[in-house]
């Protein structure tokens, strides 16, 4: 964080533009920070309260869900091969975790 502020200062950026130019930028940056904090908090909570192997295996699903959400929310194309790979990967994670 300190190095980022130092670079902004050395480049001559005004202090008002360090956090965004308008309220929309500040809102999106704040939401990104909030969701980043929540994801790290959930990661550490899972490591504390679940078996370590289960917690790490569940974290591997992040790539599958990012592909699904990119398709649904951003309109990215999702080929049959990608969907098949996600399905097989999710099946593999289920075999490792073995939910009751």
C-alpha positions in Angstrom: 0.0 0.0 0.0 2.8 2.4 0.9 4.6 1.7 -2.3 1.4 2.4 -4.3 0.9 5.8 -2.6 4.6 6.6 -3.1 4.4 5.9 -6.9 1.2 8.0 -7.1 2.9 10.9 -5.3 6.1 10.7 -7.4 4.1 10.7 -10.6 2.4 13.9 -9.5 -1.1 12.7 -9.3 -3.4 15.0 -7.2 -4.5 13.5 -3.9 -8.1 13.7 -5.0 -7.5 11.2 -7.8 -5.8 8.6 -5.6 -9.0 6.9 -4.6 -11.0 7.6 -7.9 -12.2 10.5 -9.9 -15.8 10.4 -8.9 -18.3 8.7 -6.6 -18.8 5.7 -9.0 -15.1 4.8 -8.9 -15.0 5.1 -5.2 -18.1 2.9 -4.8 -16.7 0.2 -7.1 -13.3 0.3 -5.3 -15.0 0.1 -1.9 -17.1 -2.9 -3.0 -14.0 -4.6 -4.4 -12.2 -4.1 -1.1 -15.2 -5.3 0.9 -15.7 -8.5 -1.2 -11.9 -9.1 -1.0 -12.0 -8.8 2.7 -15.0 -11.1 3.0 -13.4 -13.7 0.8 -10.3 -13.8 2.9 -12.3 -13.9 6.1 -14.3 -16.9 4.7 -11.1 -18.6 3.6 -9.5 -18.4 7.1 -12.8 -19.3 8.8 -13.0 -22.5 6.6 -9.4 -23.4 7.5 -10.1 -23.0 11.2 -13.5 -24.8 11.3 -13.2 -27.5 8.6 -10.8 -30.2 8.0 -7.8 -28.7 6.1 -8.1 -31.1 3.1 -11.8 -30.2 2.8 -11.2 -26.4 3.1 -8.5 -26.5 0.4 -10.5 -28.7 -1.9 -13.5 -26.4 -1.6 -11.3 -23.5 -2.5 -10.5 -25.2 -5.8 -14.1 -24.5 -6.9 -13.3 -20.8 -7.3 -12.2 -21.4 -10.9 -15.3 -23.3 -11.8 -17.6 -20.7 -10.4 -15.7 -17.8 -11.9 -16.3 -19.4 -15.3 -20.0 -19.9 -14.6 -20.4 -16.3 -13.3 -18.4 -14.8 -16.2 -20.8 -16.6 -18.6 -23.9 -15.5 -16.7 -23.0 -12.0 -15.6 -20.5 -10.8 -18.2 -21.8 -12.6 -21.3 -18.6 -14.5 -21.9 -18.8 -17.5 -24.2 -18.6 -20.9 -22.6 -17.8 -23.7 -24.9 -19.0 -27.3 -24.5 -15.4 -28.4 -23.7 -15.2 -25.8 -20.9 -18.5 -26.8 -19.5 -17.5 -30.5 -19.6 -14.2 -29.7 -17.9 -16.0 -27.7 -15.2 -18.4 -30.6 -14.6 -15.6 -33.1 -14.4 -13.6 -30.9 -12.1 -16.5 -30.3 -9.8 -17.2 -34.1 -9.7 -13.5 -34.6 -8.8 -13.8 -32.1 -5.9 -17.0 -33.8 -4.7 -15.1 -37.2 -4.7 -12.3 -35.7 -2.6 -14.6 -33.9 -0.1 -17.2 -36.7 0.1 -20.1 -34.7 1.5 -22.4 -36.7 3.7 
